Amino acid sequence: MTSSPRCIGSNDEYYFRPKAVFRILRKAAFDSNDRKRLYKEAKTFLKLRSQRNKLVKRHSDEAAAELAKA
């Protein structure tokens, strides 16, 4: 399954809102099982986000190079 840059941006906008961050951290502060799970999920999310951003940048660079050749 692939995601468009618009979808990636909307995920970022949601998960990095102060209200969402506070809600997630509040849950993690009181429940150690939740804290461990959320830590793993956060690492996975940020790794995937980084890979997607690199992929989008590489594709846009390739498209710009193709346009420059034409």
C-alpha positions as CSV (number, residue, x, y, z in Angstrom):
1,M,0.0,0.0,0.0
2,T,1.4,3.4,-1.0
3,S,0.5,6.7,0.5
4,S,0.4,10.0,-1.3
5,P,2.3,13.0,0.1
6,R,-1.0,14.6,1.0
7,C,-1.9,11.6,3.2
8,I,1.5,11.6,4.8
9,G,1.1,15.3,5.6
10,S,-2.3,14.8,7.2
11,N,-0.9,12.0,9.4
12,D,1.9,14.3,10.5
13,E,-0.6,17.1,11.1
14,Y,-2.7,14.9,13.3
15,Y,0.0,13.1,15.3
16,F,2.1,16.2,16.0
17,R,-0.8,18.3,17.2
18,P,-0.1,19.4,20.8
19,K,-3.5,18.0,21.9
20,A,-2.8,14.6,20.4
21,V,0.8,14.5,21.8
22,F,-0.5,15.4,25.3
23,R,-3.2,12.8,25.2
24,I,-0.7,10.1,24.1
25,L,1.9,11.1,26.8
26,R,-0.8,11.3,29.5
27,K,-1.8,7.7,28.7
28,A,1.8,6.6,28.7
29,A,2.6,8.3,32.0
30,F,0.1,6.2,34.0
31,D,0.3,2.7,32.3
32,S,3.6,1.0,31.8
33,N,2.2,-1.5,29.2
34,D,0.8,1.4,27.2
35,R,4.2,3.2,27.5
36,K,6.1,0.3,26.1
37,R,3.6,-0.2,23.3
38,L,3.5,3.5,22.4
39,Y,7.3,3.7,22.4
40,K,7.5,0.8,19.9
41,E,4.7,2.4,17.8
42,A,6.3,5.8,17.8
43,K,9.7,4.3,16.7
44,T,7.9,2.4,13.9
45,F,5.9,5.5,12.8
46,L,8.9,7.8,12.7
47,K,11.0,5.3,10.8
48,L,8.2,4.8,8.2
49,R,7.7,8.6,8.0
50,S,11.4,9.0,7.3
51,Q,11.4,6.4,4.6
52,R,8.3,7.9,3.0
53,N,9.8,11.4,3.0
54,K,13.1,10.1,1.4
55,L,11.1,8.2,-1.2
56,V,9.0,11.3,-2.1
57,K,12.1,13.4,-2.2
58,R,13.9,10.9,-4.5
59,H,10.9,10.7,-6.8
60,S,10.6,14.5,-7.0
61,D,14.3,14.8,-7.7
62,E,14.1,12.2,-10.5
63,A,11.1,14.0,-12.0
64,A,12.9,17.4,-11.8
65,A,15.9,15.7,-13.6
66,E,13.6,14.4,-16.3
67,L,12.1,17.8,-16.9
68,A,15.6,19.4,-17.0
69,K,16.6,16.9,-19.7
70,A,13.5,17.7,-21.8
